[in-house]
Amino acid sequence: MGNETALENTQQRIEQLLRQALAPARLQVTDESAQHAGHPAVQRNPGAGHFHVCIESHAFQGKTPVQCHQMVYRALGNLMHKQIHALRIDTRLPQAEG
């Protein structure tokens, strides 16, 4: 399996885990690995990617930003130790429609 395919699988797994754990109203996961291609850490572990998660979920109601990020990290579990080298997270509550 090539590095690009591995990163696509990781991106899909991130989406799956976050949907299961946090039932987001909106979720966008972006692979930003190409922006970090020359970094030494990427060369040491080329299978681990850099990702950006934008997630809106009612599960964040009443939580601090740190608590919201902790919820995302918990949902991703071991991916954080193996397939994800860096994760940028934006959490929000869903906007009321109307």
N, C-alpha and C positions, 0 to 999 in steps of 0.2 A: 504494500500500500504506500503510495507516494505521500510526501509531506502535505501537499495541497488537499488530497483526499482525506487525510487524517484530520486536518483542520476543519474541513467541511463537516465531518462526522462529529467533531467536538462541538462545533457551533449548533448542530442539530440536537445534540445531547443536552447542551445548556438550555436550549429552548424547551425541550421536553421536561427537564427537571424543574425549571421555573414555572412552567404551566401547571405541573402536578402539585407543586408545593404552595404556590401563591395565587393561583387562578387569576392571572392578570387580565385587566380590561384591555391593555395594550402592551405589547412586548416587541422590542426590536433588538436583535443581537447582531453586531457587526464585527467581522474579523478584521482587525487592524494590524495583523502580523507583518504585512508587507512594509509598513511604515517603520518597522524595527529590524529590518533584514540584516543590517551590519553589526548589530549589537552583540557583544561577547556572550551574553547569557543565551541568546538565540542560537549561537554557534555551538554552545555546550549541550543544548537540549532542543534540537531543531523540530521535534514533534510537539512542543508546547507553544501555544499561541497567545497573542495579545487580543483581547476582546473588549468591546464596549457594549454594555447592557443598558437600555432605556426601558424601564418597567413602570407601569401604573397598576396599582392593586389596592383594593379596599383593605387588604391585610395590613397595610401600613398605617391604618387609622390609629391615631393616638401614640404613634411610635416616633422616637427621635431619629434623625438621619443615621446615626451610628447603629441604632437598633434595626433599621431597615436594611442597612448593608450587611449586618450580621445575619439577618434572615436569608438574604441572597446567598451568602457564603455557606450557611448551613444547608440550603437547598442543593447547592452544587457539590457538597461533600468532597469526596476524594479527587474529583476533577481538578480542584484547586491545587492539589499536590503533584499532579502528573501532567494533565493535558493543558492546563492553563498556567501560563507564566505570569501574565499581568491581566488585571480586570479593572476596567473603568466602569463605575456604576452610577446611573442617574435614577433615583426613585422618586415617585410622585403618587399622590392620590388621584384617582380618576376625576376628571372635571364633570360637574353636573351638567347634564344636557338640558337644553331649553333655551 
